[in-house]
Amino acid sequence: MKFCISCLLIALLLGACSNTPIQSNQPNIQSNDVQQPIVNQAEEVVSDVRINQNLNELMTQVSQSQQIPLQSIESGFLDTKTIPSIRKLVLPPSASFKKNWLVYRQRFIEPVRLRAGKAFWEQNQAFLSQTEQATGVPAELIVAIIGIETIYGRQTGSFRVKDVLSTLAFSYPDTPNKSAREQLFKDQLKELILMCWSEAGGKLPSNNSSQGVNQSRFNACLNQSSSYAGAIGLPQFMPSSIRNFAVDGDGDGRIDLRQSAKDAIASVANFMKLHGWQTGMPIYFPVQDKAIPAARALADGEPQLKYSVQELIEKGILIPQQGDLQTGGVAPQSKALIVDLPYPDKDGSDQVYYVVGLNNFLTIVQYNRSYFYAQSVAEFAQELGYKNQSVVPVLSPVKASEDSSTKSKPKKTKSKKKAKHS
C-alpha cells in the first residue's frame, strides 16, 4: 500500500493528458467540448491520489496508536474505491426545497412496513418481551425503529462500508459544514478499523495483537455492506455505535446486526436505555389547535428540553391533566421542548404541526437527529399498539384512604415521583 504519491500523481496525469482529442465530424461540437472530459478525468485522478494519501496517513495513525500491524490494515484497504455518487446523496437540500412532514410520514408509516412490523414482532415476540422487561424500552418502539430504518433488513444498503467512509472522510462535497462532516467520517473510519480488528480476533491495544487475527475475517468486515452514510445492519448503527452500544442478543459470542434479529433488538434497546429512555413515560403530547400561536412562539428548532410541563400548562399549550402527577403521570417540573413539523398544504401555503416532545422524544432524536424521524417512530409504535401515556399507578381508594391519615407521607411520595420523572 505504501508508494510514492508524487510519482504516481505525475504518471497518472501524464497518462490522462496523453490521449489525443477525438476530432468530431459533428458541426455543433467544438474542440473544447471534446477535451472537457479529459480535464475532468485529470481532476478525478488528483482527487483519488489525495484520498489515498490521506487514507495512508489515517491507517498509520491507527496502527501506531492501537499497536495494530500496519501491513494488516493496508491489506484490508488495498482495493478501496471512492464512490462519487454518494457525494451527491449527502448534499443538503436546495434552498427552494420545502420540508413536508405529511409526505415523510406517509413514506414510513404505511401498510407494507406495518405488516412487516407485525410479522417481525410475531417472529420475535418472546425475545422482545424479555428485552422490554430487562431494559424498560417498549417492544413497539424497538420494532418501529428497525422497521423505519430498514424494513426489518430488506433495505440495509449496498455500498461497501470502507468505500463509503473513505469517500466521505476525504472527499466530502463542498458544503458549509464540510470540515466537521469530514472529521466525523474520519472518526467513523477509525472506529470501523478497530471494530473489525476486534471481530477478527485482535486485541486493543496489545504488543501481540497480530496473534490469532483472522485476516480474511478482518477484510470481510471492512467489506460488509452499508448505507450511503456508512450505517450497518437492521438497526443501521454507525461503527462507533456498534462498538459502544451493540450487544450480543442471541448469545453466540459475536455481534451480528446484519443477520441476527436478536442482536439488533437487544442493541436498539441498549442504545435507547443508555441514552436516557424513561420507562413508563410518554414520548410526546399533541398541541391543541387553539394553542398553536403559543407553541409557534416557543419553537426554535433546538433539540433541548427548555420548558417545564408546568410552564407549558400556564401558557395554554398543554392542558392541566397532562402535567398532573396522579392522572397523567408526568410531573409538572418535567422538561419538554416544542417540536415543529412543517408541511405545505394543498394550496402550497406553509403549515406546521406542533407537538410537545418530552425526554423520551429527545432520546429518539439521539438515534437519528431529525424531528421527522422521532415523530415517525413514535407514531409507528402507536400503530403497533404502544400507549403514548404514563403507566404510573393511580392509588386505589383503600390505599388513598390509608395515606390520607398521615399528612407527611403523601408529600414525600409525591416529591420522590417528581424527582424520578423530571
Secondary structure, 3 states (H helix, E strand, C coil): CCCCHHHHHHHHHHHHHCCCCCCCCCCCCCHHHHHHHHHHHHHHHHHHHHHHHHHHHHHHHHHHHHCCCHHHHHHHCCCCCCCHHHHHHCCCCCCCCCCCHHHHHHHHCCHHHHHHHHHHHHHCHHHHHHHHHHHCCCHHHHHHHHHHHHCCCCCCCCEEHHHHHHHHHHCCCCCCCHHHHHHHHHHHHHHHHHHHHHHCCCCCCCCCCCCCCCHHHHHHHHCCEECCCCCECCCCECHHHHHHHCCCCCCCCCCCCCCCHHHHHHHHHHHHHHCCCCCCCCCEEECCHHHHHHHHHHCCCCCCCCEEHHHHHHCCCCCHHHCCCCCCCCCCCCEEEEEEEEEECCCCCEEEEEEEECHHHHHHHHHCCCHHHHHHHHHHHHHCCCCCCCCCCCCCHHHHHHHHCCCHHHHHHHHHHHHHHC
